[in-house]
Structures are given as C-alpha cells and as structure tokens.
Amino acid sequence: MTTFSETEERQELRRQVAKLAGTYGRDWFARQARAGEKSTELWLEIGRNGYLGINIPEEYGGGGGGIGDIAAVCEELAAQGCPLLLMVVSPAICGTVITRFGTEEQKRRWLPGIADGTSTMAFAITEPDAGSNSHRITTTARRDGEDWVLSGRKVYISGVDEAENVLVVARTEDARTGNLKPCLFVVPTDAPGFEAQEIAMEIVSPEKQFTLFLDDVRLPADALVGDEDAGIIQLFAGLNPERIMAAAFATGLARYALDKAVGYARERTVWKTPIGAHQGVAHPLAESHIELELARLMTQKAAALCDAGDDMGAGEAANMAKYAAGEACVKAVDTAVHVHGGNGATQEYGVAGLLVAARVTRIAPVSREMILNFVAQHTLGLPKSY
Ligand SMILES: Cc1cc2nc3c(=O)[nH]c(=O)nc-3n(C[C@H](O)[C@H](O)[C@H](O)COP(=O)(O)OP(=O)(O)OC[C@H]3O[C@@H](n4cnc5c(N)ncnc54)[C@H](O)[C@@H]3O)c2cc1C
C-alpha cells in the first residue's frame, strides 16, 4: 500500500532528534558562530546517540538505516535552528560512497569514525575554474610506484578544519581532458603538501569553508576509493544523497524561520488585532507552509527511491526536491524577516542571520539553474545549450 506519511519509527526519530537539538537551540548555535567557536559538542552528541551514523551499516558502527533517516536527522536539527552542513558531506556523501565502493579494509578504517563523529570526512569536488561544470576539474592524480601523487586546487570546501580526511574528486593523469573520468581519494588533512585556507563567508554558522591547495600530496595505493575506471558511477552514488540532504537542510531551516514568524504574527499587535489577522501577513505565511510541505514530500519521495536502489528515479526526484526546497527556504526566510518588521533585522530576533544560509540553498551543492537544465534535458527531452 502506498502511504504518504512516514513510518512511526521515522516520526519517533524526528521527535528524539528535535528534543536533543532543542537543548542546544538557535541562540547557542549563533553564539558559537559569532564567537568563532565550533558546533563539535552537538556533533559528537548526535554521534553518541547514533543519529549521525544512522545510514551507515551496523557492522561498521552505524544504525543500518537509509538516506531517509539521515535526512530526517538533518532536517530536525535545522528546524531547531542548528543546521549542520557537515551532515551532508560526512555521513551522507562520504559514508555512502565508502559503504558502496570501499574495500572491506577501507570500510573498517573510515566508517566507524564517520558514524560516531570522531573522524569527520569532508568532500571536495568544486574548483575555481570548474564550478558547476565538474567535467573541467583539473586536480590530477599521478601514479608513482605504488603511491598516488595528487595536485590541484579546490574551493568552498566545508568543514576542513573539523575533518580528519577529505574525500577529494580528482582525475587520473591519462584522463586529463575530455569527459570527466573522476577518481576519489581519501586525503588526510595533515598530509604533507595539503593546505587549507579559510574563506571569509557571510554565513552565521560555526562551520567554515576553505580553499584547498594540494601540492604533490603523496598517498598510499589504498587511498583510492573504488575503481579508477568506474569513478563516475561512484561519484553519482554520492550525489543523490547530497541533494536529498541539501533539500532536508533547506526545509529544516525554512521550518525554523516559519515557526518564528508565525509565533511573532500571533502576538505582535499594532492595531486592534495581532498582525497575523491581516491577510497581507497571513497569506505569505500560508503560502510558505504549502511550498514547504510540497518540498518535504518530494524530499521523502527522493529518499525512498534512493533507499530502494532506484538511482535513476532518485536522481530526478532528488534534483526536484533540492530545487523546491531551496525556493521554499529563500521565501520562508524572507517572509520571516518581513513579518518581524524592524525586529527582523536584529540579532536578538535571529531571523536576518538566516538570510545568507537560506540563499546558499539555491546555489549549493547544485544551483537552481543546473537543476532546471537537468529537468529540461532529461525529463522534458529539450536540447542542451551548454
Ligand atoms: C556554503 C557553501 C558550502 C559549500 N561546500 C562545498 C563542499 O563542501 N564541497 C564542494 O565540493 N563544494 C562546496 N561548495 C561549492 C558549491 O557546490 C558550488 O558553489 C556550486 O556548485 C556552484 O558552483 P560555482 O560557485 O562555481 O558557481 P558557477 O558554476 O560559477 O555558477 C555561477 C552562476 O551561473 C549559473 N550557471 C552556471 N552554468 C550555467 C548554465 N549552464 N546554465 C545556466 N546557469 C548557469 C549558476 O546557476 C550560478 O547561478 C559550497 C558552496 C557554498 C556556498
């Protein structure tokens, strides 16, 4: 039977995560960010409680669940004002790729630390001269005896300061041009030749972004995850989870903003009734709620397809979910700022501080235009322009 609500188990997971995240809350998260402190305490606590590794197989220290579960965790954290971007990369992208394509030895080495949060793994594909066009990446891996030697540059890589390793997307030397034949390497952040420089961002978050310089970083043979010749399939295995998680991050953030706005609109009175009685205030909130529920439904559908192993179906749904979630998030946060009037611009009310993070949900990890391109070409069969 098809059902449009989540299982009781999933709903209970949401309640438990919301309860835990609520003990930290937005004030804590913003305070840590503004003081230049980290969100490690929360990260490790969700790890200890089994939420961070909920999608990792049980034999490697995880909960044996799926992307739907880890996306629910991500959404509930964000809905409490604590959106953790590193959930998208460490358990969802890196965890999935290593689970599906790592050797037994690689899974034993890396998955338990990803699951309990003690050994976070960042993910690096974006480059200054490639951006949305991943086929142009030039980070190159060359063989030297048994070893690999990696050189290149990456930008906007999240959480490198909190990570023990980075899963780096490179190309082999003999595949330097043409369509991307990527290969994936686990690079320790303390490897000689590896340098990370923080990028000053306008996002209120303890999690930071970095430029990476890889200068002849020497790696052992088993740093390569999966097959050197089947990299594109391995990379795609991480991309559906990435989009689903980004959608969950965005819908969670939107829920947080909308809750605040609705609470304010119920109380704030400048005429005879609370401002929420005016349709000019109420309708945008209702519209936002509808758009948000639609985005959540598509996110859950994408996760269900992904967990059922339908990579193609999940690809389309994950793109659509990410698009819908980004749009819903931008609108919800903008509406929340507006409903708060002047208070909307203060640190005290805490909504303006969400603006840049919300705006980024339209850009990363894949922009709205690239999703529209995907749907135009793959779903509608329209010609490609680029
Ligand atoms: C906060 C944050 C965290 C991030 N974390 C990571 C991370 O951990 N790891 C990682 O690898 N990357 C990360 N990124 C990078 C992110 O994935 C890229 O910013 C994103 O893919 C867009 O690439 P770009 O910035 O180079 O933009 P560009 O590719 O330069 O695009 C610029 C604009 O042009 C538009 N555009 C480009 N091509 C087309 C086209 N063919 N048709 C129509 N429009 C087009 C885009 O939609 C966009 O609006 C992060 C980015 C941010 C902001």
The ligand as a Tripos MOL2 file, in Angstrom:
@<TRIPOS>MOLECULE
LIG
   53    58     1     0     0
SMALL
NO_CHARGES

@<TRIPOS>ATOM
      1 C1         28.3980   27.4960    1.8780 C.3       1 LIG1
      2 C2         28.9400   26.6460    0.7660 C.ar      1 LIG1
      3 C3         29.4290   25.3920    1.0640 C.ar      1 LIG1
      4 C4         29.9620   24.5740    0.0540 C.ar      1 LIG1
      5 N1         30.5120   23.3670    0.3910 N.ar      1 LIG1
      6 C5         31.1290   22.6220   -0.5680 C.ar      1 LIG1
      7 C6         31.8040   21.4090   -0.2200 C.ar      1 LIG1
      8 O1         31.8420   21.0060    0.9630 O.2       1 LIG1
      9 N2         32.4230   20.7180   -1.2100 N.ar      1 LIG1
     10 C7         32.4070   21.1260   -2.5130 C.ar      1 LIG1
     11 O2         32.9970   20.4490   -3.3630 O.2       1 LIG1
     12 N3         31.8010   22.2820   -2.8690 N.ar      1 LIG1
     13 C8         31.1430   23.0410   -1.9360 C.ar      1 LIG1
     14 N4         30.5250   24.2290   -2.2840 N.ar      1 LIG1
     15 C9         30.5670   24.6800   -3.6800 C.3       1 LIG1
     16 C10        29.2250   24.6140   -4.4040 C.3       1 LIG1
     17 O3         28.8920   23.2810   -4.6930 O.3       1 LIG1
     18 C11        29.3380   25.4960   -5.6560 C.3       1 LIG1
     19 O4         29.3860   26.8290   -5.2050 O.3       1 LIG1
     20 C12        28.2120   25.2860   -6.6090 C.3       1 LIG1
     21 O5         28.3050   24.0140   -7.2010 O.3       1 LIG1
     22 C13        28.2010   26.3440   -7.7470 C.3       1 LIG1
     23 O6         29.4480   26.4360   -8.3440 O.3       1 LIG1
     24 P1         30.1640   27.8770   -8.5080 P.3       1 LIG1
     25 O7         30.1490   28.5280   -7.1710 O.co2     1 LIG1
     26 O8         31.4870   27.6820   -9.1420 O.co2     1 LIG1
     27 O9         29.2240   28.6970   -9.4450 O.3       1 LIG1
     28 P2         29.2960   28.7870  -11.0540 P.3       1 LIG1
     29 O10        29.3590   27.4260  -11.6270 O.co2     1 LIG1
     30 O11        30.3530   29.7510  -11.4110 O.co2     1 LIG1
     31 O12        27.8750   29.4120  -11.3800 O.3       1 LIG1
     32 C14        27.5820   30.7960  -11.1820 C.3       1 LIG1
     33 C15        26.1520   31.0650  -11.6210 C.3       1 LIG1
     34 O13        25.9950   30.7530  -13.0090 O.3       1 LIG1
     35 C16        24.9300   29.8460  -13.1950 C.3       1 LIG1
     36 N5         25.2640   28.8970  -14.2850 N.ar      1 LIG1
     37 C17        26.4340   28.2330  -14.4870 C.ar      1 LIG1
     38 N6         26.3380   27.4410  -15.5780 N.ar      1 LIG1
     39 C18        25.0990   27.5860  -16.0680 C.ar      1 LIG1
     40 C19        24.3860   27.0390  -17.1740 C.ar      1 LIG1
     41 N7         24.9430   26.1280  -17.9910 N.pl3     1 LIG1
     42 N8         23.0930   27.4250  -17.3650 N.ar      1 LIG1
     43 C20        22.5050   28.3200  -16.5340 C.ar      1 LIG1
     44 N9         23.1330   28.8680  -15.4790 N.ar      1 LIG1
     45 C21        24.3970   28.5230  -15.2400 C.ar      1 LIG1
     46 C22        24.8040   29.1110  -11.8730 C.3       1 LIG1
     47 O14        23.4960   28.5870  -11.6900 O.3       1 LIG1
     48 C23        25.1240   30.2130  -10.8750 C.3       1 LIG1
     49 O15        23.9760   30.9570  -10.5870 O.3       1 LIG1
     50 C24        29.9620   25.0400   -1.2820 C.ar      1 LIG1
     51 C25        29.4540   26.3090   -1.5860 C.ar      1 LIG1
     52 C26        28.9580   27.1190   -0.5820 C.ar      1 LIG1
     53 C27        28.4470   28.4840   -0.9380 C.3       1 LIG1
@<TRIPOS>BOND
     1     1     2 1
     2     2     3 ar
     3     2    52 ar
     4     3     4 ar
     5     4     5 ar
     6     4    50 ar
     7     5     6 ar
     8     6     7 ar
     9     6    13 1
    10     7     8 2
    11     7     9 ar
    12     9    10 ar
    13    10    11 2
    14    10    12 ar
    15    12    13 ar
    16    13    14 ar
    17    14    15 1
    18    14    50 ar
    19    15    16 1
    20    16    17 1
    21    16    18 1
    22    18    19 1
    23    18    20 1
    24    20    21 1
    25    20    22 1
    26    22    23 1
    27    23    24 1
    28    24    25 2
    29    24    26 1
    30    24    27 1
    31    27    28 1
    32    28    29 2
    33    28    30 1
    34    28    31 1
    35    31    32 1
    36    32    33 1
    37    33    34 1
    38    33    48 1
    39    34    35 1
    40    35    36 1
    41    35    46 1
    42    36    37 ar
    43    36    45 ar
    44    37    38 ar
    45    38    39 ar
    46    39    40 ar
    47    39    45 ar
    48    40    41 1
    49    40    42 ar
    50    42    43 ar
    51    43    44 ar
    52    44    45 ar
    53    46    47 1
    54    46    48 1
    55    48    49 1
    56    50    51 ar
    57    51    52 ar
    58    52    53 1
@<TRIPOS>SUBSTRUCTURE
     1 LIG1         1 GROUP 0 **** ****
